Every structure is written in structure tokens, then in C-alpha cells.
Amino acid sequence: MNTETSFVPLTGGCRCGSVRFRMETAPIITHCCHCRQCQKVSGSAFRVNAMIETHHLTILEGAPRLFQRAASHEEMQCAACGAALWSYHPKLGKALAFVGVGMLDEGERLVPEAHYFTRSKHPWLILPSDLPAFESLGYPAKPEAGARITAALAGSGHAPSAVAAR
């Protein structure tokens, strides 16, 4: 993964091309989430997410709509095709977004750094031994991650400790 200072913004969009967006800075963490919600959203064994401060996402074209998913999760979708561009966790509010890496034009640039919610991981999936894996949510190991999460949540009404409680 590129460091924050050398990060080249990533663009992405929905399936039909009506909505385009840009990630202006490197994500806080890129991770694979094995929770049942992410399995349902991705239609696969897990979803690869890039956690980023919402204010670092810029809409380039179109007007995504806010959609209320199950379990109080909200997501930004294309109004035309319904593609989920990014989501918000109910314990974190809208200060932090979880961008679906598959929605990015060059998502391969974001290498997963951890696996979360492995308690619902499909048993046939073998995780790499060199990445942290957590049965529920774990805290990103990168030194700058904690500061970025705390700063994003400050004033949002969501305490930084909510990250660990997911």
C-alpha cells in the first residue's frame, strides 16, 4: 500500500456509470470483512472495504442516494442501478465510509491489511498467515490509523471506543 504522502487518488463508480467518485487520500485501512452483512452486499464470501474519512470522498458525477440497509447500516447507492458505492456503520455514523474496493477503477492498488469477523468466515477459505485476523472487529495496527479514526469521530457524536465494540 502506498503511504499517505505518495498516494495517487483513486476514482470509481457504479455499474451503469451514472455516479463517479474519487478517493482523495489513502484509506485508513483496507480490509476483508467476513460478516454476514458484507457477504450479502458483495454476494461473496467477504467484501473488501477501504475505510476512509467521508470528507475525503468527492462526487465527480451524478447524485448517489442514501439507502437504509438491514441492521441499521446505511449505504450510498447509485439511484439508477442500485450499486452500493460505500456504506456507513451504525456505531460510527457518517464520519467514516467503507468504500467497496470493487467499485474502484484500480482497486487492485489497495491490498488488504487485515481480516475482520472471521467468526463467520466460510470454512473453505484459507487466510494468509501474514495478515492480522480478528473474530470480530480489531483495531488497525498502523500507527496513524488511530489518530485518523479519532479525528474523524471527534464531534460526530460517535466515540472512538465504538470501533472496538463493533
Buried (B, 14 or more C-beta within 10 A) or exposed (E): BEEEEEBEEBBBBBEEEBBBBBBBBBBBBBBBBBBEBBBEBBEEBBBBBBBBBBEBBEEEEBEBEEBEBEEEBBBBBBEBEEBBBBBBBEBBBBBBBBBBBBBBEEBEBBEBBBBBBBEBBEEEEEBEEEEBBBEEBBBBEBEEBBEBBEEBBEEEEBBBEBBEEB
